[in-house]
Amino acid sequence: MYQDDKIEQRDLFSAQIIPPHLAITAMRDSGYKNTAYALAELIDNAVQAGASMIEVMCIEKRERVRLREVRRLWKIAVLDNGSGMDAHTLRMALQFGNGTRLDDRSGIGRFGMGLPNASISQARKVDVWSWQNGPDNAIHTFIDLNKIEKENMTEVPEPTHDPMPEPWRRFSDHVGRHGTLVVWSNLDFERLTWKRSDLALLRTEEIAGRVYRRFISDEKVKIRLFAVENGGKDMLIDRETEVNDPLYLVPTRALPSPFDIQPMFDHVFDDEEEIEYDGKVHTVRMRYSLASKNTKIDTSLRNRGQTVYGKHAAQNTGVSVLRADREIMLDSGWCLSYDTRERWWGAEIEFPPDLDEVFGVTNNKQAATHFSELAITDWEDLAEEGEGFIDVVNRLKDDEDPRGWLLKLSNSIKRNLDQLRKQIKAQGSGGRSSRRTRHNDADDATKTANKGWENRSKEQPLEEDKKPPTESDLSDIRNDLTQNKNYSESDAEKLVSLIKDADLKMVFVEADFPDSFNLFNVEMKGNITEIVFNRKHLAFDDIFGTIVTDDEDVDDLSTSEVIECLLRAVNATKIVFAAWARYEREAGVDLARGLERVRVDWGQMAAKFLQQDDALAL
């Protein structure tokens, strides 16, 4: 480096710990998931200010992009009828890390980063008007990144009198005596998740309807979504945000009948955990729901997962974490990633703001990091040699590790989710029970097994192979399926009809056995043989439940998800045979010889069954 270069470098150097123009640039990457979550920060401020009406408004313009004219967002605004701000409060609101609620845990605010952080993450300029005595008496100030980066702006300008701008006043339906208007302009299209208002507002409605569902449901807040083009002459969108309940305990207009007028899920149970922290006892409340039987009314033509409501539920999968009635996150880390049946349960965890540090709430209110970590961590993973559960909890608390206060809660959630998954398995009865989902026909495995059964009868005939099932036999099967195996009457009737119409001699069914160790049973029902798989066995999900055709939209699975399902099935099958091998080794010489003969005979028969023309390898 030349000496002149060194002098120039020295002259440019600043000893400020955080040079403002560089800090602002770094703060733009503050981790908002998308534009809708950034807008949610402004909605937070409005709710905290006591607003009953919040309007998210967009203006579009047409621009030429790559030789064609397209619609693009030009400005985005959030208007509320909250209490408004005086000059001092308004100026503080645009300071990073400052605000009037830094120590106030009574509501959804507090962190002092929302308005400026959210705004500059999407736009290069943010203007704020606020008034407490009519919009004509509004005061205004702003942040302009272009000026900050050129070091021409180091302070939030002193607010000045400036009436609320006419275009926004004309678009709004609810300009009140007091309120605030935040306008994003000079939008950064590299940062905007959606470039058009319809896409941006549609996603905002989905997220805002979920994040603020309690406020909307209790009619404390209305959130209007509005978009215009061509200077306001062309209306694009004008609608109010609907409740989007991930527990589906309220009707959702976005869903088809009957779930537009009745809940799609049933409330299963509530639970509580008390956490003693900082000298106080705090209650964390949990609520759980499960897909109702009505979600399986008619799956004869399509899988439940392929329905409109099934796809909607797939977008709301996870544990909803609420703080002060506002959702922090929908945490999918508690779900089994390989199992799309997870869409059929709902879980909601609500904690008070006093536990922010314990849960690890981020300043953009998009995550509860300590809570999320325990979704994939068991207490045994944290234990040192010789420690039991209570020992781990006490040690972590002594180390001021937040996980110490959350371990009992995470264990409770995991137990409860396991119970819900067992009930969902029972709901899936019939989905794997020998019939195709989309056709009135037996599935490939059943057809192949029955053909093998028929061919084997030529070599080793059984008396019952020659006789069709009697009406009494079919009635016994129907009653057994509904009364003992938790099949719906509809699924039981379909299977019985299939046995009769296709002249089946054997069928695959499933049930909850009294124990979790018996993998399958062979049951005789007159002239029909049932192979009954145990839902409670650990191998059941990995082998037979890998793809649950009655509960999943298999076509929506990605290639990697399909491969994961197949690998789980293959690996689980290998492990089952490994257990058999160990059983033979422990059996002793005489029994082992008998088991070996059984294994050889069984293997020969399996090979013949799989050699059918319409075997599974299609």
C-alpha positions as CSV (number, residue, x, y, z in Angstrom):
1,M,0.0,0.0,0.0
2,Y,1.4,3.4,-1.0
3,Q,1.8,6.1,1.6
4,D,-0.8,8.3,0.0
5,D,-3.3,5.4,0.2
6,K,-2.5,5.0,3.9
7,I,-3.2,8.7,4.6
8,E,-6.5,8.4,2.7
9,Q,-7.5,5.3,4.7
10,R,-6.7,7.1,7.9
11,D,-8.7,10.2,7.0
12,L,-11.7,7.9,6.2
13,F,-11.4,6.1,9.5
14,S,-14.0,6.9,12.3
15,A,-13.5,5.8,15.9
16,Q,-17.3,5.6,16.5
17,I,-18.2,2.3,18.0
18,I,-21.1,2.0,15.7
19,P,-21.0,4.5,12.8
20,P,-24.6,5.4,12.1
21,H,-24.6,5.1,8.3
22,L,-23.0,1.6,8.6
23,A,-25.3,0.5,11.4
24,I,-28.4,1.4,9.5
25,T,-27.3,-0.7,6.6
26,A,-26.7,-3.7,8.9
27,M,-30.0,-3.2,10.6
28,R,-31.8,-3.7,7.3
29,D,-30.9,-7.4,7.6
30,S,-32.7,-7.8,10.9
31,G,-34.4,-11.0,10.0
32,Y,-38.0,-10.3,9.1
33,K,-39.3,-13.5,7.5
34,N,-41.1,-11.5,4.7
35,T,-42.9,-8.3,4.0
36,A,-46.1,-9.4,5.8
37,Y,-44.2,-9.9,9.1
38,A,-42.6,-6.5,8.7
39,L,-46.1,-5.0,8.3
40,A,-47.1,-6.9,11.5
41,E,-44.7,-4.8,13.5
42,L,-46.6,-1.7,12.5
43,I,-49.9,-3.4,13.3
44,D,-48.4,-4.2,16.8
45,N,-47.8,-0.5,17.4
46,A,-51.4,0.3,16.4
47,V,-52.9,-2.4,18.6
48,Q,-50.7,-1.1,21.5
49,A,-52.0,2.4,20.9
50,G,-55.5,1.2,21.4
51,A,-56.6,1.2,17.7
52,S,-59.9,-0.4,16.8
53,M,-59.4,0.0,13.0
54,I,-56.1,-0.6,11.2
55,E,-55.8,-0.2,7.4
56,V,-53.0,-1.6,5.3
57,M,-53.1,0.3,2.1
58,C,-51.1,-0.1,-1.1
59,I,-50.7,2.0,-4.2
60,E,-49.5,0.5,-7.5
61,K,-48.1,2.0,-10.6
62,R,-47.4,0.5,-14.0
63,E,-43.7,0.3,-15.0
64,R,-41.9,-1.1,-18.0
65,V,-39.7,-4.0,-17.0
66,R,-37.8,-5.9,-19.7
67,L,-39.8,-4.5,-22.6
68,R,-43.2,-5.1,-21.0
69,E,-45.5,-3.2,-18.7
70,V,-46.2,-4.6,-15.3
71,R,-48.0,-3.6,-12.1
72,R,-45.6,-2.9,-9.2
73,L,-46.0,-1.7,-5.7
74,W,-45.2,2.0,-5.4
75,K,-46.1,2.9,-1.8
76,I,-47.4,0.9,1.3
77,A,-49.1,2.6,4.3
78,V,-50.5,1.5,7.6
79,L,-53.1,3.8,9.1
80,D,-54.7,3.4,12.5
81,N,-57.2,5.2,14.8
82,G,-55.1,4.7,17.9
83,S,-54.2,7.4,20.4
84,G,-51.7,9.2,18.2
85,M,-48.4,10.6,19.4
86,D,-47.1,14.0,20.5
87,A,-43.9,15.4,19.0
88,H,-41.6,13.9,21.6
89,T,-43.1,10.4,21.4
90,L,-43.1,10.5,17.6
91,R,-39.5,11.3,17.4
92,M,-38.6,8.6,19.9
93,A,-40.7,6.1,17.9
94,L,-38.3,6.4,14.9
95,Q,-35.2,5.9,17.0
96,F,-33.7,2.4,17.0
97,G,-34.0,0.7,20.4
98,N,-35.9,3.5,21.9
99,G,-39.6,3.9,22.7
100,T,-42.1,4.6,25.5
101,R,-42.7,0.9,26.4
102,L,-39.3,-0.5,26.9
103,D,-40.1,-1.6,30.4
104,D,-43.8,-2.1,29.9
105,R,-44.7,-5.8,29.7
106,S,-48.5,-5.3,29.8
107,G,-49.1,-5.5,26.1
108,I,-47.6,-6.7,22.8
109,G,-45.0,-3.9,22.5
110,R,-41.9,-3.2,24.5
111,F,-38.8,-3.8,22.4
112,G,-38.5,-0.4,20.8
113,M,-37.3,-1.7,17.4
114,G,-40.5,-2.3,15.5
115,L,-41.3,0.8,13.5
116,P,-37.8,1.8,12.3
117,N,-36.5,-1.8,11.8
118,A,-39.5,-3.1,10.0
119,S,-39.7,0.0,7.8
120,I,-36.1,0.1,6.6
121,S,-36.1,-3.7,6.0
122,Q,-38.5,-3.0,3.1
123,A,-38.2,0.6,2.0
124,R,-35.5,3.3,1.9
125,K,-37.8,6.0,3.2
126,V,-40.4,6.0,6.0
127,D,-42.7,8.9,6.8
128,V,-44.9,9.1,9.9
129,W,-47.8,11.4,10.5
130,S,-49.6,11.3,13.9
131,W,-52.4,13.4,15.3
132,Q,-54.3,13.8,18.6
133,N,-56.8,16.5,17.5
134,G,-57.8,15.6,13.9
135,P,-55.7,14.8,10.8
136,D,-55.4,18.5,9.8
137,N,-53.4,19.0,13.0
138,A,-51.0,16.1,12.3
139,I,-47.3,16.3,12.9
140,H,-44.8,14.6,10.6
141,T,-41.2,13.4,10.6
142,F,-39.3,10.8,8.6
143,I,-36.2,8.6,8.1
144,D,-34.4,8.6,4.7
145,L,-31.7,6.0,4.1
146,N,-30.2,7.9,1.2
147,K,-29.5,10.8,3.5
148,I,-28.3,8.6,6.3
149,E,-25.9,6.7,4.0
150,K,-24.5,10.0,2.7
151,E,-24.1,11.1,6.4
152,N,-26.5,14.0,5.8
153,M,-28.9,12.7,8.4
154,T,-27.8,11.7,11.9
155,E,-30.9,12.6,13.9
156,V,-34.6,12.0,13.5
157,P,-35.9,15.4,12.3
158,E,-38.0,17.5,14.8
159,P,-41.6,16.8,14.0
160,T,-43.4,19.7,12.2
161,H,-47.0,20.5,11.6
162,D,-48.1,18.7,8.3
163,P,-51.7,17.7,7.7
164,M,-52.3,14.1,6.8
165,P,-51.7,13.7,3.0
166,E,-54.8,13.8,0.8
167,P,-54.4,10.5,-1.1
168,W,-54.3,8.4,2.0
169,R,-57.2,10.4,3.6
170,R,-59.3,9.8,0.5
171,F,-58.5,6.0,0.4
172,S,-59.3,5.5,4.1
173,D,-62.7,4.7,5.5
174,H,-61.7,5.4,9.1
175,V,-59.7,8.6,9.6
176,G,-60.5,9.6,13.2
177,R,-59.8,12.4,15.6
178,H,-56.6,10.7,16.6
179,G,-54.4,8.2,14.8
180,T,-51.1,7.5,13.0
181,L,-50.1,7.0,9.4
182,V,-46.9,5.3,8.4
183,V,-45.9,5.4,4.7
184,W,-43.2,3.3,3.1
185,S,-41.8,4.8,-0.1
186,N,-38.8,4.3,-2.3
187,L,-39.5,0.6,-1.9
188,D,-36.6,-1.8,-2.2
189,F,-37.7,-4.5,-4.7
190,E,-34.8,-6.7,-3.8
191,R,-36.2,-6.9,-0.3
192,L,-39.9,-6.9,-0.9
193,T,-41.2,-10.5,-0.8
194,W,-44.0,-9.6,-3.2
195,K,-43.9,-6.9,-5.9
196,R,-47.7,-6.7,-6.4
197,S,-50.3,-5.6,-3.9
198,D,-52.6,-8.6,-4.4
199,L,-49.9,-11.0,-3.5
200,A,-48.6,-8.9,-0.6
201,L,-52.0,-8.3,0.9
202,L,-53.2,-11.9,0.5
203,R,-50.2,-13.1,2.4
204,T,-50.5,-10.3,4.9
205,E,-54.2,-11.4,5.5
206,E,-53.1,-15.0,6.1
207,I,-50.4,-14.0,8.6
208,A,-52.3,-11.1,10.3
209,G,-55.4,-13.2,10.6
210,R,-53.4,-15.8,12.5
211,V,-51.1,-13.4,14.5
212,Y,-54.0,-11.2,15.7
213,R,-56.7,-13.8,15.6
214,R,-57.8,-13.1,19.2
215,F,-58.1,-9.4,18.7
216,I,-60.1,-9.9,15.5
217,S,-62.3,-12.7,17.0
218,D,-63.0,-10.6,20.1
219,E,-63.9,-7.6,17.8
220,K,-61.3,-5.5,19.5
221,V,-59.6,-4.8,16.2
222,K,-60.5,-4.7,12.5
223,I,-57.7,-4.9,9.9
224,R,-58.7,-3.6,6.4
225,L,-56.6,-4.4,3.4
226,F,-56.8,-2.0,0.5
227,A,-55.1,-1.5,-2.8
228,V,-55.5,0.8,-5.8
229,E,-53.9,1.5,-9.1
230,N,-53.6,4.5,-11.4
231,G,-53.9,7.2,-8.9
232,G,-56.8,5.6,-7.1
233,K,-59.1,5.2,-10.1
234,D,-58.9,1.4,-10.2
235,M,-59.8,-0.6,-7.1
236,L,-57.8,-3.8,-6.7
237,I,-58.6,-5.1,-3.2
238,D,-60.8,-3.9,-0.4
239,R,-61.5,-6.5,2.3
240,E,-61.3,-7.1,6.0
241,T,-58.9,-9.7,7.4
242,E,-60.6,-12.9,8.5
243,V,-59.6,-15.0,11.5
244,N,-57.0,-17.7,10.6
245,D,-57.1,-20.1,13.6
246,P,-54.4,-22.8,13.3
247,L,-56.4,-24.8,15.9
248,Y,-59.5,-24.5,13.5
249,L,-61.8,-24.1,16.5
250,V,-63.7,-21.3,14.8
251,P,-65.3,-21.4,11.3
252,T,-63.1,-20.1,8.5
253,R,-64.7,-18.4,5.5
254,A,-61.8,-19.3,3.3
255,L,-62.7,-23.0,3.7
256,P,-65.5,-24.9,1.8
257,S,-68.7,-26.1,3.4
258,P,-69.3,-27.1,6.1
259,F,-66.1,-25.5,7.6
260,D,-67.1,-22.0,6.6
261,I,-69.9,-22.2,9.2
262,Q,-68.6,-24.7,11.7
263,P,-65.2,-25.5,13.2
264,M,-63.0,-28.0,11.3
265,F,-61.3,-29.3,14.4
266,D,-62.7,-30.4,17.8
267,H,-61.3,-29.0,21.1
268,V,-59.6,-32.0,22.8
269,F,-58.3,-30.7,26.1
270,D,-56.5,-27.8,27.9
271,D,-53.4,-28.1,30.0
272,E,-51.3,-25.9,32.3
273,E,-47.8,-25.6,33.6
274,E,-46.6,-23.3,36.3
275,I,-43.2,-21.7,36.0
276,E,-41.7,-20.1,39.1
277,Y,-39.3,-17.4,37.8
278,D,-37.9,-14.2,39.2
279,G,-39.8,-14.6,42.5
280,K,-43.2,-15.1,40.9
281,V,-45.3,-18.0,39.7
282,H,-46.5,-17.7,36.1
283,T,-49.0,-19.9,34.3
284,V,-48.4,-21.2,30.8
285,R,-51.6,-22.4,29.2
286,M,-51.9,-25.0,26.5
287,R,-54.8,-25.9,24.2
288,Y,-55.1,-28.8,21.8
289,S,-57.4,-29.7,19.0
290,L,-57.9,-32.5,16.6
291,A,-59.5,-32.8,13.1
292,S,-63.2,-33.6,13.5
293,K,-64.8,-36.7,11.9
294,N,-66.4,-34.4,9.4
295,T,-63.1,-34.0,7.7
296,K,-63.5,-37.7,6.6
297,I,-67.1,-37.5,5.4
298,D,-66.3,-38.2,1.8
299,T,-62.8,-39.4,0.9
300,S,-63.9,-42.0,-1.7
301,L,-62.7,-39.9,-4.6
302,R,-59.8,-38.0,-3.1
303,N,-57.4,-38.1,-0.1
304,R,-58.3,-36.0,2.9
305,G,-55.0,-34.2,2.4
306,Q,-55.9,-33.3,-1.2
307,T,-59.0,-31.4,-0.2
308,V,-59.1,-27.6,-0.1
309,Y,-59.3,-27.8,3.7
310,G,-56.5,-30.3,3.9
311,K,-54.2,-28.0,1.9
312,H,-55.2,-25.1,4.1
313,A,-54.4,-27.1,7.3
314,A,-51.0,-28.0,5.8
315,Q,-50.1,-24.2,5.8
316,N,-50.9,-24.0,9.6
317,T,-48.9,-26.9,10.9
318,G,-47.0,-26.5,14.2
319,V,-47.4,-25.3,17.7
320,S,-48.7,-21.7,17.9
321,V,-46.8,-19.7,20.5
322,L,-48.8,-16.8,21.9
323,R,-47.6,-13.9,24.1
324,A,-50.1,-11.3,25.4
325,D,-52.8,-12.6,22.9
326,R,-50.4,-12.1,20.0
327,E,-48.9,-15.0,18.1
328,I,-45.1,-14.9,18.2
329,M,-44.6,-17.9,15.9
330,L,-46.1,-21.0,14.4
331,D,-43.3,-23.4,15.5
332,S,-43.1,-26.4,13.1
333,G,-40.1,-27.7,15.0
334,W,-42.5,-29.8,17.2
335,C,-43.8,-31.6,14.1
336,L,-42.6,-34.9,12.6
337,S,-41.2,-33.5,9.3
338,Y,-41.8,-36.7,7.4
339,D,-45.4,-37.1,8.4
340,T,-48.0,-34.9,6.7
341,R,-50.6,-36.2,9.2
342,E,-49.2,-33.5,11.5
343,R,-51.7,-31.1,9.8
344,W,-54.6,-32.8,11.6
345,W,-53.7,-31.6,15.1
346,G,-53.5,-28.1,16.6
347,A,-51.6,-26.9,19.6
348,E,-51.5,-23.4,21.2
349,I,-49.1,-22.3,24.0
350,E,-49.7,-19.0,25.7
351,F,-47.3,-17.4,28.1
352,P,-47.1,-14.0,29.8
353,P,-44.6,-11.3,28.8
354,D,-42.8,-11.7,32.2
355,L,-41.4,-14.9,30.7
356,D,-39.9,-13.2,27.6
357,E,-36.3,-14.0,28.7
358,V,-37.2,-17.6,29.6
359,F,-38.8,-18.3,26.2
360,G,-36.2,-16.3,24.3
361,V,-38.5,-13.8,22.6
362,T,-36.6,-11.9,19.8
363,N,-37.0,-8.2,19.5
364,N,-38.8,-8.6,16.2
365,K,-41.3,-10.9,17.9
366,Q,-40.9,-13.6,15.3
367,A,-39.4,-16.3,17.5
368,A,-39.1,-17.8,21.0
369,T,-35.6,-19.3,20.6
370,H,-35.2,-21.1,23.9
371,F,-38.6,-22.7,23.6
372,S,-38.0,-23.8,20.0
373,E,-34.7,-25.4,20.9
374,L,-36.4,-27.9,23.2
375,A,-38.6,-29.2,20.4
376,I,-35.5,-31.2,19.3
377,T,-33.9,-31.6,22.7
378,D,-34.8,-34.1,25.4
379,W,-33.8,-33.8,29.0
380,E,-31.6,-36.9,28.6
381,D,-29.6,-34.9,26.0
382,L,-28.7,-32.3,28.7
383,A,-28.1,-34.8,31.5
384,E,-24.6,-35.4,32.9
385,E,-23.6,-38.8,34.3
386,G,-25.9,-40.0,37.0
387,E,-28.4,-37.1,36.7
388,G,-32.1,-37.6,36.8
389,F,-34.7,-35.2,35.4
390,I,-35.0,-33.0,38.5
391,D,-31.2,-32.9,38.8
392,V,-30.9,-31.6,35.3
393,V,-33.6,-29.0,35.9
394,N,-32.0,-27.7,39.1
395,R,-28.5,-27.6,37.6
396,L,-29.7,-25.6,34.6
397,K,-31.6,-23.2,36.8
398,D,-28.5,-22.7,39.0
399,D,-26.6,-21.9,35.7
400,E,-29.4,-19.5,34.8
401,D,-30.0,-21.5,31.7
402,P,-33.6,-20.8,30.5
403,R,-34.1,-24.5,29.5
404,G,-34.2,-25.3,33.2
405,W,-37.6,-23.5,33.5
406,L,-38.9,-24.9,30.2
407,L,-38.1,-28.7,30.5
408,K,-41.3,-29.7,32.3
409,L,-43.3,-27.7,29.8
410,S,-41.6,-29.3,26.8
411,N,-42.1,-32.8,28.2
412,S,-45.8,-32.0,28.7
413,I,-46.2,-30.8,25.1
414,K,-44.4,-33.9,23.7
415,R,-46.6,-36.2,25.8
416,N,-49.8,-34.4,24.7
417,L,-48.8,-34.4,21.0
418,D,-48.1,-38.2,21.2
419,Q,-51.7,-38.6,22.4
420,L,-53.0,-36.6,19.5
421,R,-51.0,-38.6,17.0
422,K,-52.4,-41.8,18.4
423,Q,-55.9,-40.5,17.8
424,I,-55.0,-39.4,14.3
425,K,-53.8,-42.9,13.6
426,A,-57.2,-44.2,14.6
427,Q,-58.9,-41.6,12.4
428,G,-56.8,-43.0,9.5
429,S,-58.3,-46.5,9.9
430,G,-59.4,-47.6,6.4
431,G,-56.8,-45.5,4.6
432,R,-54.4,-48.5,4.4
433,S,-57.1,-51.2,4.7
434,S,-56.9,-53.0,1.3
435,R,-58.9,-50.5,-0.8
436,R,-57.7,-47.8,-3.2
437,T,-58.5,-44.3,-2.1
438,R,-59.3,-43.0,-5.6
439,H,-60.9,-46.1,-7.2
440,N,-63.4,-48.7,-6.1
441,D,-60.8,-51.4,-6.3
442,A,-58.4,-53.2,-4.0
443,D,-54.9,-51.7,-3.6
444,D,-51.9,-53.4,-5.3
445,A,-50.7,-55.2,-2.2
446,T,-54.1,-56.7,-1.6
447,K,-54.5,-57.8,-5.2
448,T,-51.0,-59.4,-5.2
449,A,-51.5,-61.1,-1.9
450,N,-54.9,-62.5,-2.9
451,K,-53.5,-63.8,-6.2
452,G,-50.7,-65.5,-4.2
453,W,-53.3,-66.9,-1.9
454,E,-55.2,-68.3,-4.9
455,N,-52.1,-69.9,-6.5
456,R,-51.0,-71.4,-3.2
457,S,-54.5,-73.0,-2.9
458,K,-53.7,-75.0,-6.0
459,E,-50.6,-76.6,-4.2
460,Q,-52.0,-76.7,-0.6
461,P,-55.8,-76.2,-0.7
462,L,-57.7,-75.1,2.4
463,E,-61.3,-76.0,2.8
464,E,-62.4,-72.4,3.3
465,D,-60.8,-71.3,0.1
466,K,-63.6,-72.9,-1.9
467,K,-66.4,-71.1,-0.1
468,P,-67.4,-67.4,-0.4
469,P,-68.0,-65.5,2.8
470,T,-71.6,-65.7,4.2
471,E,-73.7,-62.7,5.0
472,S,-73.1,-63.7,8.7
473,D,-69.3,-63.6,8.1
474,L,-69.5,-60.2,6.5
475,S,-71.7,-58.8,9.3
476,D,-69.1,-60.1,11.8
477,I,-66.3,-58.4,10.0
478,R,-68.3,-55.1,9.7
479,N,-69.1,-55.1,13.5
480,D,-65.5,-56.1,14.4
481,L,-64.1,-53.2,12.3
482,T,-66.4,-50.6,13.9
483,Q,-66.5,-51.9,17.5
484,N,-63.0,-53.2,18.0
485,K,-60.7,-51.6,15.4
486,N,-62.0,-48.1,15.5
487,Y,-63.1,-47.9,11.8
488,S,-65.8,-45.6,10.7
489,E,-69.0,-47.1,9.5
490,S,-68.3,-45.8,6.1
491,D,-64.8,-47.3,5.9
492,A,-66.0,-50.6,7.3
493,E,-68.8,-50.8,4.8
494,K,-66.4,-50.1,1.9
495,L,-64.1,-52.8,3.0
496,V,-66.9,-55.3,3.4
497,S,-68.3,-54.5,0.0
498,L,-64.8,-54.9,-1.5
499,I,-64.4,-58.3,0.1
500,K,-67.7,-59.4,-1.5
501,D,-67.3,-57.8,-4.9
502,A,-63.7,-58.7,-5.5
503,D,-64.0,-62.2,-3.9
504,L,-61.1,-61.5,-1.5
505,K,-59.8,-64.2,0.7
506,M,-57.6,-62.0,2.8
507,V,-57.4,-58.3,3.7
508,F,-55.0,-56.0,5.5
509,V,-56.5,-54.1,8.5
510,E,-55.2,-52.3,11.5
511,A,-56.1,-51.9,15.2
512,D,-54.9,-50.8,18.6
513,F,-53.7,-53.9,20.4
514,P,-53.7,-54.1,24.2
515,D,-49.9,-54.1,24.1
516,S,-47.3,-52.4,22.0
517,F,-45.1,-55.4,21.4
518,N,-47.2,-57.6,19.0
519,L,-46.5,-56.3,15.5
520,F,-49.4,-58.1,13.8
521,N,-52.0,-60.8,14.3
522,V,-53.6,-63.2,11.9
523,E,-57.4,-63.4,12.6
524,M,-59.9,-65.7,11.0
525,K,-63.3,-64.2,10.2
526,G,-65.3,-67.1,8.7
527,N,-63.7,-67.8,5.3
528,I,-61.7,-64.5,5.4
529,T,-58.3,-64.1,6.8
530,E,-57.3,-60.7,8.3
531,I,-53.7,-59.6,8.7
532,V,-54.1,-57.0,11.5
533,F,-51.2,-54.5,12.1
534,N,-50.8,-53.0,15.5
535,R,-50.9,-49.2,15.5
536,K,-49.2,-49.1,18.9
537,H,-46.1,-50.9,17.7
538,L,-43.1,-48.6,17.1
539,A,-42.6,-50.1,13.6
540,F,-46.2,-49.3,12.5
541,D,-45.6,-45.6,11.6
542,D,-42.2,-46.2,10.0
543,I,-43.3,-49.1,7.8
544,F,-47.0,-49.0,7.3
545,G,-47.7,-45.3,8.1
546,T,-44.9,-43.8,6.0
547,I,-47.3,-42.6,3.4
548,V,-50.9,-42.5,4.7
549,T,-53.0,-42.3,1.6
550,D,-56.2,-41.3,3.4
551,D,-54.6,-38.4,5.2
552,E,-52.0,-37.1,2.8
553,D,-51.7,-35.3,-0.5
554,V,-49.0,-37.6,-1.8
555,D,-48.8,-35.6,-5.0
556,D,-47.7,-32.6,-2.9
557,L,-44.7,-34.3,-1.4
558,S,-41.4,-33.2,-2.7
559,T,-38.8,-35.6,-4.1
560,S,-36.7,-35.4,-1.0
561,E,-39.8,-36.0,1.3
562,V,-40.7,-39.1,-0.8
563,I,-37.1,-40.4,-0.5
564,E,-37.2,-39.7,3.3
565,C,-40.4,-41.7,3.6
566,L,-39.0,-44.6,1.6
567,L,-35.7,-44.7,3.5
568,R,-37.6,-44.7,6.8
569,A,-39.7,-47.7,5.6
570,V,-36.6,-49.6,4.3
571,N,-34.6,-48.9,7.4
572,A,-37.4,-49.9,9.8
573,T,-37.9,-53.1,7.9
574,K,-34.2,-54.0,8.2
575,I,-34.3,-53.3,11.9
576,V,-37.4,-55.6,12.3
577,F,-35.5,-58.4,10.7
578,A,-32.4,-57.6,12.9
579,A,-34.7,-58.2,15.9
580,W,-35.7,-61.6,14.4
581,A,-32.1,-62.5,13.9
582,R,-31.3,-61.7,17.6
583,Y,-34.4,-63.8,18.6
584,E,-33.0,-66.8,16.7
585,R,-29.5,-66.4,18.3
586,E,-31.1,-66.4,21.8
587,A,-33.5,-69.3,21.1
588,G,-31.1,-72.2,21.8
589,V,-30.1,-74.9,19.3
590,D,-33.3,-76.9,19.1
591,L,-35.7,-73.9,18.8
592,A,-33.3,-72.1,16.5
593,R,-33.5,-75.1,14.1
594,G,-37.3,-74.9,14.1
595,L,-37.2,-71.2,13.6
596,E,-34.8,-71.6,10.7
597,R,-37.2,-74.1,9.0
598,V,-40.1,-71.6,9.6
599,R,-38.0,-68.9,8.1
600,V,-37.1,-70.9,5.0
601,D,-40.7,-72.0,4.4
602,W,-42.0,-68.5,4.9
603,G,-39.3,-67.1,2.6
604,Q,-40.3,-69.5,-0.2
605,M,-43.9,-68.6,0.1
606,A,-43.1,-64.9,0.2
607,A,-41.1,-65.3,-3.0
608,K,-44.0,-67.0,-4.8
609,F,-46.5,-64.3,-3.6
610,L,-44.2,-61.6,-5.0
611,Q,-43.8,-63.3,-8.3
612,Q,-47.3,-62.5,-9.4
613,D,-47.8,-60.6,-12.7
614,D,-49.3,-57.6,-10.9
615,A,-46.8,-57.6,-8.0
616,L,-45.9,-54.4,-6.2
617,A,-42.8,-53.6,-8.4
618,L,-44.9,-51.9,-11.1
